[in-house]
Every structure is written in C-alpha cells, then in structure tokens.
Amino acid sequence: MKRLALAALAGILLIAAAPARDWTTVGVMKPNGSYVIGNPAAKTKLVEYLSYTCSHCAEFSQQGAAVLKRDYIARGRTSIEVRHAIRDTMDYAAALLARCDGPAKFLGHSDAIFAAQGDWYTQGLFFEASNGKRLAAMNITQQLTALTLGSGLDSLMRKRGMSEQRIGACLANAAQQKLMEDQASEAWDTRKIPGTPAFYLNGALVKDTGTWAALKPKLDAALN
C-alpha cells in the first residue's frame, strides 16, 4: 500500500514538473496559404496583415513580437494567422523566403527579416534604382531572384540555415507565388485593409492598432 502511494505521488510530481507545451512550434497552412501559429483552441484568434517593406510592421515586430509569442501564443492563449499584404517585389521576395521552411520556422524567419529591414531594404532600393531597365525585362522569378541577391536577403537567410539551392527553389515555387499574389489581392482589393500592419481579432477589424502598445490592451480585454 505504501509503495502504491509513493508511486502515485511520484506520478503526480512528474506531471507537475512536465514543461508546458510551446504553442509557437505548432502551425498549419490554410487553403488560402496563410500560416496559422498556435493553439487551435485559443480563446483569441488574431489575424495580421503585414508587409516586409513596411516600416510600421518592422516597428511592431521589434516592439511586440517577443512578448506576443512568449505571453500569448506560446501559452496557448492566442493563435496568430499571418496574411501577406504584398506591396512591391522586394516584399514579395521576403514573403517567399520567410515561408520557405514552413509554419514551424516562419515566426523566427519573419522576425529576423524585420529586424534587418533597415539594411536589406535600403540596399535593395539602391539596387532596384540602379538596375530598373534590366529588372523590367525579367520574368517574375528572375526579378525575385535578382532582388534577393541585390538586397542581401540571400545572405540573411543563409545565416538562418538555408542553402542557395533552397532559396532559389522557394523563390521559383509557382504555387507559392500564386498564393502570395492571391493574398495580396484579398488584402488590398477584397478586404480593403486600411494599411499595414492591420489586425483582426476574433473576426473583427481592430481599429487604430499599428503599434503593440495599442493592440495589447485590446488583446488583453478579449482574454478577460
């Protein structure tokens, strides 16, 4: 009897000591191509429309991404669905690269691209201005590849473990290209979002939330 009691107590202690699940490692791709990261049963469901060449999106990422992942998504309280409101060809290339390794690595790649935006976007704009005529004669895959190399995005993604072959394959993926173009059309033409970043919380547009400081209280209110 004593042994049974000790075994039961040991089992309880093991359960109590088990680490909580990190929901930031759980993700799926929806039919529309958007990545949904987090607990499918989360009380709050956040949809973010973003652009990698948007300075406000980079600011939001730098201010709120770590807290959003740690305190909301990782703990299973909130899931996030990311949709790409692509504005230009460099943004297009960055989106394909962020998605290259699937949902599990998407948030990390996305944060890294935003963190380095000041470097690769500046370099890319200079490259684009200097090679406009040559770029105009290329097809979309050639443009995406040239801008990735010209901006230094390829170097950034290689540091994150992608090979040159992997980068090239992701940029040339016709199915992913179509998904990104459809998402851009849905964001700007169908949904007519007010700008980026734009957020929908449990299906409703959250107004005036371009910053983490503005979004956080509304997210907390939905959780309480």
N, C-alpha and C positions, 0 to 999 in steps of 0.2 A: 504493500500500500504506500509505504514511504517512497519507494522507488518510482511508483507511478506519479506521485505528487511532484517529485523532483523533476521527472521527465516533462510533465505538463508545464511546470514553472520555466524550465529551460526553453520549451517551445514558445512560451509567451515572450520571453526575453529576446529570442531570436526574431520573432515577428516585430517586436518593438524596435529592435536595432536595425531592421532592414531599411535601406535607404529608400526615400520616396522616389517615385518614377519621375524622370525628367522628360516632360512632355515636349520640350523643344526638339527632341530627337525623333518625334513621331510626325510624319507628314504624308500627304497624299496629293496626287494631281487630279483635279476635277476635269470633266469632259471639256470645259472651256479653256483648259490649260493653266488655270491659276493653281498655285500651291497653297494648300491649307496645312498649317503647322499647329499642333497642339491637341488637346483633349477633345475628341468629337462630342463629348457630353458637357463641355464647358458652359457655364451659365451665360457668359458673354461671348459673343461672336463678332470679331472685328474684321472688317474688310478695309484694306488700304490700297488706294490707287497711288502709284509712285512713278517717278521718273528719275533716272540716274544722272541726268544733266540738269536737274532742278536743285538749286542751292538751298531752298527751303526744306526739301526732302533730306538733303545731307545734314542740315542743321537738326532736323527732327531725329535722324538716326543717331547723331552724336550725343544729343541730349537725352533721348528716351529709350533707345533700342536696348541697352543693357538692362535697364530697370524693367521694361516691358517683358523681356524674356525671363529675367530672374524671378520677379514677383508676381507675374500674371500668367504667362504661358507655361513656364516650367512647372508651376504648381497646379496646373490643370484648371485654373480659374477662367482663363481666356484662351480662345483659339484665334489665330490670325490668318486671313486669306489675302494673299498679295496678288494684285492685278496690275499689269504694266500699262500705264498711260504714256506710251512712247511718243516723244516729241520730235526726235531727229535721229539720224543714222547712227551717231555715236551712242545715244541712249539705247537704240535697237541692239547694237553690238554688246553693250554692257549687260542688257537683259538676258541675251542668249548665254553669255558667259556665267552670269550669276546662277542660271538654271541648269548649267551643264552637268552637274553631278547629282541632280535630282533633289527632292524635298529635304532629305536629311542634312545636306550641307548648304542648302540655299541661304538660310539666315546668316551664316558665317561669311559666305561669299558676298552677300548683299552689303553687310556692314563694312567689309573690307573695301569694297568699291566706293561706297560713300565716304569712308574715312580718307581715301586718297583722291577724292574728286578734284581737289584744288590742283593736283599735279597732272593727272592724265587728261582732264578736260581742257585745261589750259594748253597743254602740249597738242592735244587733238585739234583744237580750234586753229592753232597756228598751222598745223599740217594740212588741215582742210582748206584754209585760205590760200596756202601755197600750192595746192595740188587740185584746185577746183575743176579745171578743164579735164584733167586726167581721170578724176573720180567720176565725172559726169558721163564718161564714155564706158564705164564699167557696169556690169550687171550687179544686182544687189549683194550677192555673196562676195564678189570681188571688192565691192565698196566696204562691206563689213570687215573683211579681212584686212584691207589696206588701212582702215581707220583704227582697227585694233592694234596693228603694228605701229602705225604713226603716232598713236596716243600713248603707247606704253602699257595699254591694258593687258597685252600678252605677257609682259614681264611680271605684272602684278599677279596674274592668275598662275603663272609658272611657280611663283613663290608659294602659292597655295596648293601646290601639288599637281597641277595639270600639265600634261605633256603638250608639245607643239601639235602633235597629231590629234590629241583630244580637243584642243582649242579649235583647230581647223575643222574638225568634224562637227562640232557644236555650231559653229558659225554657218556651216553649209547645210545644216539639217532643215530640209524644206518643210517638214511637218511642224517643227518648232517655229520657223519663220512665219508660217501661216497662222499659228496660234497667237504669236505676238502681234501680227497685223490685225487679227480679229479682236484682240483685247484692246488695242488702241482705238479701233473703230467703236467698240462698245463703250469705252470710257468717254471719248470726246463727242461722238456723233449720236449714240443712242442714250447713254446715261447723262450726257452733257454735264460732266463734273465741273465744279467751279474753278478748279486748278489742282495743283499737286503740292503737298500730299492732300488727298481727300479721304475721309473716313466715313464708313457706315457702321453703326453699332446696333447689333440685333435687327438689321434690315433698314434702319432709318439713317438718313444723312445727318452727320453731326456737324453743325454749322460752326464756323469760326474756330476751327481746331487745327491750325497749321503748325502748332508747336506742342511739345509734350506737356508743358505747363497748362495749356488749355484743354488738352484731351484727358489728362489724368483724372481730374475731378469728375468728369462725366463718366469715365470708365468705373471709377470707384462707386459712384451713385448707382450705376446699373448693377453692381455686385452686391449692394447692401439692400 
